[in-house]
Every structure is written in C-alpha cells, then in structure tokens.
Amino acid sequence: MASYFDEHDCEPLQDGEQPNHLLHMARLLLDSGLGAEWDMEYGSVFGGDRKVPPASKASVEALETHLVTPTEAALEKKCPICLSLLDEEDEVKKMPCSHIFHSKCILPWLQKVNSCPVCRHELPTDDPEYEEFKKHKARAKQREFELDSLHNSMFG
C-alpha cells in the first residue's frame, strides 16, 4: 500500500520555498511509529478489517508433538477444540502457552490464525507488516507501563 506522500507525488522544496510544517509533523508522527498505533485505534473503534495472519510454518513445525501416554489418558482431559477426550496414543501438539490439542484439530486452526484458541497467546507469523504492528503495540504498552511507574514513584 502506497503512503499518502507517494500517492500525492510530494517533491523537495525549491530555492526560496517555505516548508509545510504541518506536512513535516505528519511525516514525523508516521515515521515515529504512531501510524501503526493510529491504525490499531482506528480498527478498534471502527471495526477495522485487519485480519490476523496464520502462524508461521516454522513456528507450527517447532511445536512439541507427542502421543498421549496412559497416565495422561487417565486424567480424562479434553481437546479444547473438538471437546473429545485425549485418548491413549492420540497425537497431540503442545502450544508455547502449555495448552494441548489434537494435532488434527490445532493444525487447521493455525493455518487460519496465529493464536491459541484458549488464551490467545500468539505465535510468530510470516507477515512482516503484522509483526511490525505487534512490535508497535508492545512498545506502546511498555511506554504506558513506564509512565505509570514514573507517576507512582513520584506520587505514590
């Protein structure tokens, strides 16, 4: 997707031409990462159509896979997706968040979205834009935490 500035064919200033300070401020805000935060806020307010990408093939392949042991089967745990018991010798995959699913249940899920269906823990994706969006989101959360900590240290 082309940026606003590319679409409007902006050019450098000519000799004697005055800068457009509003345009410079907009560029500064977009370059500082606030563009992604604005996109996130806009999406949450107006029901943005940003789709969550599937989990990366490497992260899915790296999931721990094993067969259900008799001891695990005796616990009568269920797969959170299909709600069937995890029977002895069923192949299961363990997510990084420790939730366990039948392989045949979780693999189609991860081909559509990158998160655990129980707790929404996210796996990495192959989508660079989404990964950058996640970084901006994490930085915004960290800044909020630091501001709260600073406030509490001064007034708490």
MOTAWO-V326356 format. One record per residue. N is the residue number from 1. RES is the residue in one letter. PSI is psi in degrees with one decimal (999 if undefined). Layout:
N|RES|PSI  N|RES|PSI
This chain:
1|M|127.3  2|A|147.7  3|S|166.9  4|Y|-42.1  5|F|-36.6  6|D|-40.3  7|E|-30.8  8|H|11.8  9|D|55.4  10|C|142.5  11|E|158.5  12|P|159.2  13|L|144.8  14|Q|164.9  15|D|128.5  16|G|-7.8  17|E|139.2  18|Q|141.9  19|P|153.7  20|N|98.2  21|H|-33.3  22|L|-40.5  23|L|-42.0  24|H|-41.4  25|M|-41.6  26|A|-43.5  27|R|-43.1  28|L|-44.8  29|L|-42.1  30|L|-41.3  31|D|-25.9  32|S|-1.7  33|G|-6.0  34|L|-19.3  35|G|-42.9  36|A|-37.7  37|E|-39.6  38|W|-43.8  39|D|-41.5  40|M|-46.3  41|E|-43.6  42|Y|-44.2  43|G|-39.4  44|S|-33.0  45|V|-43.6  46|F|15.7  47|G|52.6  48|G|154.3  49|D|23.7  50|R|121.2  51|K|143.1  52|V|128.9  53|P|165.6  54|P|163.3  55|A|150.0  56|S|150.4  57|K|-39.2  58|A|-41.6  59|S|-34.0  60|V|-42.5  61|E|-27.9  62|A|-9.5  63|L|139.9  64|E|128.5  65|T|133.6  66|H|169.5  67|L|144.0  68|V|129.2  69|T|162.3  70|P|-36.0  71|T|-44.7  72|E|-39.0  73|A|-34.6  74|A|-23.1  75|L|-12.3  76|E|43.2  77|K|154.0  78|K|151.1  79|C|124.1  80|P|-15.9  81|I|-56.2  82|C|-10.5  83|L|16.8  84|S|152.6  85|L|146.8  86|L|99.1  87|D|157.8  88|E|136.3  89|E|4.9  90|D|141.2  91|E|127.9  92|V|157.5  93|K|140.2  94|K|123.5  95|M|162.4  96|P|-24.0  97|C|2.2  98|S|2.8  99|H|141.8  100|I|137.6  101|F|154.9  102|H|140.5  103|S|-42.6  104|K|-17.3  105|C|-44.4  106|I|-30.6  107|L|-46.1  108|P|-34.5  109|W|-48.2  110|L|-14.2  111|Q|-12.2  112|K|-41.2  113|V|163.4  114|N|17.9  115|S|159.0  116|C|132.9  117|P|-12.7  118|V|-54.0  119|C|-4.1  120|R|18.9  121|H|130.0  122|E|136.8  123|L|159.5  124|P|156.1  125|T|173.2  126|D|9.7  127|D|106.0  128|P|-34.7  129|E|-41.7  130|Y|-39.0  131|E|-38.6  132|E|-40.5  133|F|-43.1  134|K|-38.7  135|K|-44.5  136|H|-40.8  137|K|-43.1  138|A|-40.8  139|R|-39.6  140|A|-40.9  141|K|-40.2  142|Q|-41.9  143|R|-41.7  144|E|-42.6  145|F|-44.3  146|E|-39.9  147|L|-41.7  148|D|-42.1  149|S|-43.8  150|L|-45.0  151|H|-47.4  152|N|-33.5  153|S|-28.8  154|M|-35.3  155|F|3.8  156|G|999
